[in-house]
Amino acid sequence: MKLKEMLVGLEGLKVKGDLDQEIKEIESNSKKVKEGYLFIAIKGFDVDGHQYVKNAIENGATAVMVEEGCDLKALAIPQEITIVMAKDTREALAIVSSNFYGNPSRKFQLIGVTGTKGKTTTTFMIKEILEKAGKKVGLIGTIATYRNGKKIKESDRTTPESLELQREFAQMAEAGVEAVVMEVSSQSLKLHRVDGCQFDLVLFTNFSEDHISPKEHPDMQDYFNSKLKLFEMCKTGITNADDLYGAKIPGLFPDSNIITYGIDNFANVLAKDITVTNSYVDFKVKITDKNERVKTCIPGRFSVYNSLAAICVAQRFGISPEIVKEALTEVRVPGRSELVDNKMEIPIMIDYAHSPESLQNILQAVKSYTRGSVISVFGCGGDRDSGKRPIMGEISGRIADFTFITSDNPRTEEPEKIVEQIEAGMKKTKGKYKVVVDRTEAITEAIKMATKRDIIVLAGKGHEPYQEINGVKHPYDERIIVKEIIDNL
């Protein structure tokens, strides 16, 4: 593609050199640059891409894009290299990538889901409903990227960088995908990763304190404003009427068509007559023109909200209530309140909770609907924030009826040392507990202890199919581990 065609939609550019040249590919990593590439220098938090312009040219870049304010003299770019200067190279990377790959998000229906919690579960629910309705679906999010029912790759962040995102979109369009559902993080909105995307429908789940740090958001207002950018990119939206911030959205976008869902406040889609057990949740909701009883095997009140959000999307697509109900009954989200089917019929839940807040949330949630005991099995990752270990021990000691303190991903640390730090917090409570460093042994003891009235929460590993010890990732899928333990009992 000609360089000038790739720059369509960008304003205030300064250019020196040949804009009619053919560009073979775009890169923001100088090591990946080859002959005939455009290199775009991004100013990151830790690394400034402008330092690598020379390397990119040595590797074959015939054009470079730099940001206003950089020292062009110091970069000493050779005469024959085309230079494009942009106000913001992150924003430019997104637009240029979209143009280069033929604006792929226009070739399918794109659904963006943002919010502090519930993004992952909601996107999986939407994916399940759309697939049940016979559509070819793509999913991009925290756990992995899926294309037409196949898992393509594990994710290293919620929303990919713009170049990677547009490449994936192009492959999805090529594979005949009709709808893509995507988790959109506040960080991706703030850093222009989804600029150039054409959203058909956007959704806001909820909002609470998170991601406040020097490298993320300075305060809650900046965090919320970043999420609102998604509604500036699309006129059709869905929001949670029970959420303090979500309820503000219709008023902030009066010219948009915004549907609301909820339980407690007036909403377009309202759940009533809710039943929550330790293995499912069901409720009544009006789908199209009649009340339906909907059940999902992801227990907890939050599941009602996620289901309602997915139902709102299904209604926009005109999907029948029968398909919606079937999909919500069958949906499972890897490592998110995921119940493991087993012949002993003991509720065993795998959850990714690996921070004090997420552990507290999941234990309080299961405590609220479990008639028997809550048995918590968790550890903490090595080479990560050690300050949270005693805090998590104290949380489990306060909420769970019994805790097995065990190993997670020890990485390069001694598992015994990590466990001791968790135990220090546990000792501040009156909670009953046992230290079993070997995770499989801990799970075995928990299963032997439990009845059908109880619930076992295996926290921390979630969707991860490995355990990392001294730089080696050993296969460790808790679904398989649970099945093997129960088969041997």
N, C-alpha and C positions, 0 to 999 in steps of 0.2 A: 504494500500500500504506500502511496505517496505521502511524504511527511506532512504536506499541507492539509491533506484529507484527515489525518490523524488529529490535527489541532482544531478542528471545527468545534465551536462552542466555547472556546477559551478566549477570554478578553484580556486586553492590556499586555499582550506578548511583545517582547523585543526580540528581533531575529537578525542573525548575521550568517549568510551562507545560502546554500541551495535547498529550497523547500520542495523542489520537484523530484528529489531523489527518492528511490524506492527503499523502504525500511522492511527488513526481514522479520524483526521481532523487537520487543521492548524488554528492558531489564532495569531493575533498581539495585541489583546485586552485581557489582563489577566482575566478580569471579565467573558469573554465568554468561557474560557478554561474549558474542562471537562476531564474525565479519558481517557488516551491514546492519548492525543493531542500533537502536536509539537507547542511550543510557540516561536514566532520569535520577538525578541526585536528590536524595531525601535527607532532610535534617532530622535525625532521630533523637531520642532522649539521651542515649549513650554514645551513639556513633553518628558522625556527620558524613553523609555520602559524598559531599563535595571533595573530601580528602582522597576519594578513589576515582576521580574523573580521569587522572593520568593512566591508572591501571585499566580502566574501561576502554580508553582509546588504544592502549597497547594490545588489548584483547580483540580489537576490531571495530569498536563503535565508530560509526561515520557521522553521528549526530549526538549532541548531548543537550540535556535540559537542566538548567541551573535555576536557583531561586534568587530573586531580587535581594540585594544586600550582600551577596557573596563577593569575595575579592577576585575578580576576573584576571587581574594581572598575575596574582599569585598562582592561579590555576594554569597559566601559560599554555592555553589550548592552541594547537597548531592551526595555521591559516585554512587548511583544506577541510577542517571539521566544522560542520554547521552547529551554531550555538542558538538555542532558544532560551530566553529568560522569562520565567513565569513568576507571578506574585506569590503563589503557593504551589510548590511542586507536588505535595501530597494530593491536593485537589486536581492538579493537572494530570497526575498519574492515573487517577480514576477515569477522567474524561477521555484521555488518550487511549487507555486500555479498552474502554467501551467502544470507541470508534474503530479501533484496530480489529476488534473481534466482531464487528458488524452489529453493534448494539443488541446483543443476544437477548437481553431481558424483555425486549419487545416481541419476542417470538413465542412466548408462553405467558401464562398468568403468574405474576409474582406476588406472594403473600409475605409481608414482613411482620415479625412478632418481636416486640420489645417489652421490657418490664424488668423489675429486680428479680422476681422469682416466677417460676412456672413456664418460662419460655420453652425449655426442652420438652416437658411433658405435653404442653399445648401443641407444639409443632408435630410431635409424634401422633397425637390424636387426630390432627387435621390430615396428616399423611395417610393414616389408616382409613379414614372416612373417604378421602378422594380415591384411594386405590380400590376400596370396596365398590365404589361407584364406577369402576372400570377405567379410571384415568391413569395415564403414565405420569408418575410423580418424582420430583427431585426433592431432597431435603439437605439443608446445610445448617450445621449447628455445633453445639458444644461437644457432642459425643463423636459424631462422624458425618461424612457426606454419603448420601445414598442417591442412586440413580436407577430408576425403573426397577425398584425392589432389591437392587444389589448394593451392598456396602462397598463403596469405592475406596475410602481411606479414613483412618482415625483423624480426629481434629486436634490441632495444638492450640487453637483459640476459638472463641465463639463464632466470630465473623472473620473470614479470611481477609488478607490485604487485597486491595482493589484489583491488582493485576491478576492474582491467583483466582479471585472471585469471577472476573470476566472470562478467564480461560475456562473455568468450570462451567459457567453459564453457556459458553459456546459449545462445549461438549454435550451438555444437556439438550440444547436446541438441536444439535446434530443427531442425538439419540431419540428424537421425537417426543421429548418430555413436554407435557401439556400444562403442568402446573408445578411451580417450585415454592416450597414453604421454607422460610429462612429465619433463624434467630438473628436479630439485629441488636448488637450491644451498644450501649451509650458511647463507649470508646470508639467503636467503628463509625458512629455518626459524627462524633467530634473530630475524628481524624480523616474524614472524607472518604472512608473505604467504600461506602455505598453510593457515592455521587455517580451520576450517569446511569443509575438503575431506574427502570420504570416500574413502580409498584402499582398493582391493581387493587390491593387491599392491605391495610395496615392494622395492627392490633396491639393494644396496651393491656398487660395483665395486672400489674400492681406496682407499687413504689415504696421502698423503704431504704434506710441508710445502708450504703455499700459503696465500694470503689472511691472512697474519699481519701486521696493520697496525693503527694506532690506530682506523681507521674500520671494520675488519672483525673479526678475532679477536685477542685479546691474546696467546694462546698456543695450542699444539697441542691441549691438553686441551679448551679452549673450542670449538675448531674441530671436534673429534671429537664432543663432547657435542651440538653443534648438529646434526650429521648424524644422531645417534642419535634425535633427536626424531621422525624419519620412522617409525622402528620403534615408537615409542610411539603412533603414529596408526593402526597396522594390525597385525593379529595374524598375517598371512601374509607371509613375507619370503624373500628370496634373498640369499646373501652369498658372497663370494670366500674360500674356505678357505685359499688360499695367501697371502693378505694378513694381515699381523700383527694389524691392527686388525679386519679383517673376520672373522677367525677367532674373535674374542672375542664376537661378536654373539649366537650361539646361547646362550652361557652368561649373557649379560646379560639375555636375554629368554626365560627357561625356559618360560613359559606360552604362547609363540608357536610357530607352525608355521614353522620356518625350514629351507629347503633350501640345501645348500652345493654349490659347483662349484669345480673346480680342476684342476691338472696334477700338482703335486708331493706334495700332502698328501691324506689320505683325504677324500673328498667324495661326495655323493650322485650328482653328475654329473661324470664324470672323463674328461679327454681323454688319449688314448694315441697312440703311433706318429705323432708330428707331423713334417710336412715343411714347411719354410719356403723359398720361392724369392723372386726379386725381382718376381714378378707375382702370386703367390697363396700361400695357406697351406692345407694340409689335414691332417686328423687323424681318428682313430677315436673314437667316443663312443657310449654306449648310449642310444638314444632309445626310449622305451617298453620293449620287451623284447628288442630285438636290437641288435648292434653295427652302426653305420652309418659310412660314410666321408663326412665333411663337408668341403666346399671353400668358401673365400671368397676373392674377388679383392681383399682388403685385406691386403697382406702384413705379416708381423711376428708375433711371439709374442703380443703384446698382443691381436691379433685373435682368437686362440684363446679368451682369457678373455672378450672381448666376445661372441663367438659362443656360448660356453657359457652365459653369462647369459641371452641371448636364447632359447636352447634350453630353459632352465628355465621361462621364461615360456610358451613354446609348449606345454610339457607340462602346465602348469596349465590351459591353454585346450583341451587334448586335440587338438592339431593333429598331423596325420600326419607321419611322418618325411620322406616324399616332398616335401611342401609346404615343410617346414623347409629341406631341402637345396636345393631350387630357389631359395627366397628368399635364402638366404645366399650362393649362387653369384652371384646377380644384383645384390645390394645395392651401392649406391655412396653414400658420404656426402660431400656437397659440401665440398671443402677439408680433409677429414680423411684423410690417406694415400690420396688419391683418384688412382687410376691413369687416365690419359687414353688411351683406345683410339686407335691411330693405325696407318696402313697400313705404316709403317716397322717396326712392332712393337718400338719402343724403349720400355723402361719409363720413363715420364715421370710423376712423382708431384707432385700439387699438395697442399701442406699449409699450414695456417694458422700454423705455427710462427713467432712474432714476438717471442719473448723468449729470453734465453740458455738457460734450462732446456728450453724446448720445441724449440729448434733442436738442442741437444745430444741430446735424446731421439730426435728423428726421424733425425738423421744416424747416431747409434750403432746405431739399430734397422736401418736399411737396410744399414749397413756389415756387420752380423753375418750377413746372408744373401745379399749380392750377390757373385757370383763375379768380376765385372769391377770397373770403377771407379765411385766415387760422385762425381757432378758436382753441386756445390751452386750454386744461383743464388738470391741473396737481397740485400735491402737493409734499411734501417730507416726507420720512419715519422718524418716531420718533426713538430716541435712536441710531441714526447714525450720521455721519459727519454733524454737523449743519452749518459748514462754507460754504457748497455748496448751502445752501438755497437762500441767496440773489443773488448769482451768477446765479442760475437758473431763478430767478425772472427777472433779468436783460436780460438774453438771450431771454426769452419768450417775454418780453416787446419790445425788439429790432426787433425780427423777425416776431412774430405773429401779425395779424391785431387786434385780440381781445383775451384776456386771462381771464379765470376763475381760480382764485387761490382757491384751495380746499384742502381737506384732502386726505391722501394716507393711509399708515399704521401708525397711530400715536403711536402705541405700548403703552409705559407707559407715554408718554408726552401729554401735553394739545394741542389739534389740533389748538386752537386759537393762541398759542404761535408760533407754527411752521409757520402758515400762515402769522403772523406778520413779521417774519424774511424773508420770501419770498417777501413780499410786500415792504420791505426796499430796495431790489434790483430793483424791478419793478419801484419804484418812481424815480430811476436814469434815467429812459427812458421817452419818450413821449408816450409810448404804452398805449392803452385803456385797461382797465381791471375792473373786479369786484370780490370782495371776497365773495365766497359762501362756507362756511365751510362744509356743508353736500354735499358729493360727488354726490349723486343721484340728488339732487336739481341743482347742478352745471351742470350736464350732461343734465338735462331737459331744463334748460335755454339756453344751447348751441344749442340743437336740435331746440328749438323754434326760435332761431336767424338765423339758417343756411338755405341756399338754395342749389339746386343741383349743382350750380357752385362753392360752397365753399367746404371746408374740415374741419371736426372736428378731432382733434388729442387728444385722451384720453391717456395721457402719464403716465407711472410709474407702473401700475399694471400688464400690459401685460397678461401672461398666468396664473397669480395667481387667483385662484377661491375663494379668501377670503379677508377680511379686518381685520387686527390685532389691537385690542383695549384692552389695559390692560391685555395682556397675553392670550386673547381669540381670536381665529380665527373665525370670523363670516362669513358665506357663502356670497360671493360677486363676482359673475361672471359678468363682464361688458357686455358680449354678451347678457345674460339674462336680465340685467338691461336695456339695450338699447331697447330690444324687448318690455319689459313691459311698458317703457315710451312711445314708439311710439304707442303701442296698446291703451294706455289711452288717447292719444292726440286727 
